[in-house]
Amino acid sequence: MRWLRILLICISSSFLLQCSEDTFKVHGEMKAIMHQGFRCWYFKADNGKYFEVVTPSTDILREGLRMYIEAVRVERSTWCGLGDTIEIVRYKADNPKDIPDPPTDLTIR
């Protein structure tokens, strides 16, 4: 199942993503800043690292949302350059009520 998910991510994001099976898990908080008229989303991990976020699910783009994520690093130029750019492939909010109707294919169970 993991290989299928990675393959689907690679196919659907082939212009943005350098395919890799190396995912990582981390806990932290979703944040946003404005930069040159663009809203840039980033994930501030509890260990102090920052990751700029690209994701197929806008449900998790909520300021202050605390969650566990599983992500892959992507090769992509961004306006903000806030650190490594990641695509979140799974997540689990600390408080599930913070995400209305979360999609099951991106939720860590």
C-alpha positions in Angstrom: 0.0 0.0 0.0 2.9 2.4 0.8 4.4 1.9 -2.7 1.1 2.6 -4.3 0.6 5.8 -2.3 4.1 7.0 -3.2 3.6 6.1 -6.9 0.3 8.1 -7.0 2.0 11.1 -5.4 4.8 10.9 -7.9 2.4 10.6 -10.8 0.0 13.3 -9.7 2.8 15.7 -8.8 5.4 14.8 -11.5 6.1 18.4 -12.3 6.7 19.4 -8.7 8.0 16.3 -7.0 11.2 14.4 -7.2 10.0 10.9 -6.5 11.4 9.3 -3.3 10.3 6.7 -0.9 11.8 8.6 2.0 9.0 9.9 4.1 9.5 11.3 7.6 7.1 11.9 10.5 7.1 14.9 12.8 4.8 16.8 15.1 4.2 20.6 15.1 2.0 23.5 14.1 0.8 24.9 10.8 1.6 28.6 10.3 1.3 31.2 7.5 3.0 34.4 6.5 2.5 36.9 3.7 5.4 37.5 1.4 5.3 39.8 -1.7 1.5 39.4 -1.8 1.5 35.6 -1.5 0.4 33.6 1.5 3.1 31.0 2.3 2.2 28.0 4.5 4.9 26.4 6.6 5.0 23.7 9.3 7.0 24.6 12.5 8.1 21.3 14.0 8.4 20.9 17.7 12.1 20.3 17.2 12.5 23.8 15.8 12.7 23.0 12.1 10.7 24.9 9.5 9.2 23.3 6.4 7.4 25.1 3.6 4.2 23.2 2.8 2.6 22.2 -0.5 -0.3 19.9 -0.1 -3.2 18.5 -2.1 -5.6 19.2 0.9 -6.5 22.7 1.8 -8.3 21.4 4.9 -5.1 21.4 6.8 -4.1 24.9 5.8 -5.3 26.4 9.1 -3.2 28.8 11.2 -2.3 27.2 14.5 -3.4 23.6 13.6 -1.3 21.2 15.7 -0.8 17.8 14.3 1.4 14.8 13.4 2.4 14.7 9.8 4.0 12.2 7.4 5.7 14.1 4.5 8.1 13.8 1.6 10.6 16.4 0.6 9.9 17.9 -2.8 12.2 19.8 -5.2 10.3 23.0 -5.9 11.1 26.7 -6.1 8.9 28.8 -3.9 8.4 32.5 -3.3 9.1 32.3 0.4 12.0 29.9 0.7 11.2 29.0 4.3 13.3 25.9 4.5 12.8 22.4 2.9 9.7 22.2 0.9 7.5 19.3 1.8 4.3 17.6 0.6 2.2 16.3 3.4 1.0 12.8 2.5 -0.7 11.9 5.9 -1.7 13.8 8.9 -3.5 13.5 12.2 -4.7 16.6 14.0 -4.2 16.7 17.8 -7.9 17.7 18.0 -9.9 16.1 15.1 -12.6 18.7 15.6 -10.2 21.3 14.1 -10.6 19.7 10.6 -14.1 19.5 9.2 -14.7 16.3 7.3 -11.0 15.3 6.9 -10.3 13.2 3.7 -9.6 9.6 4.7 -6.8 9.1 2.2 -4.6 11.7 3.9 -5.4 10.9 7.5 -3.0 8.9 9.7 -5.1 6.3 11.6 
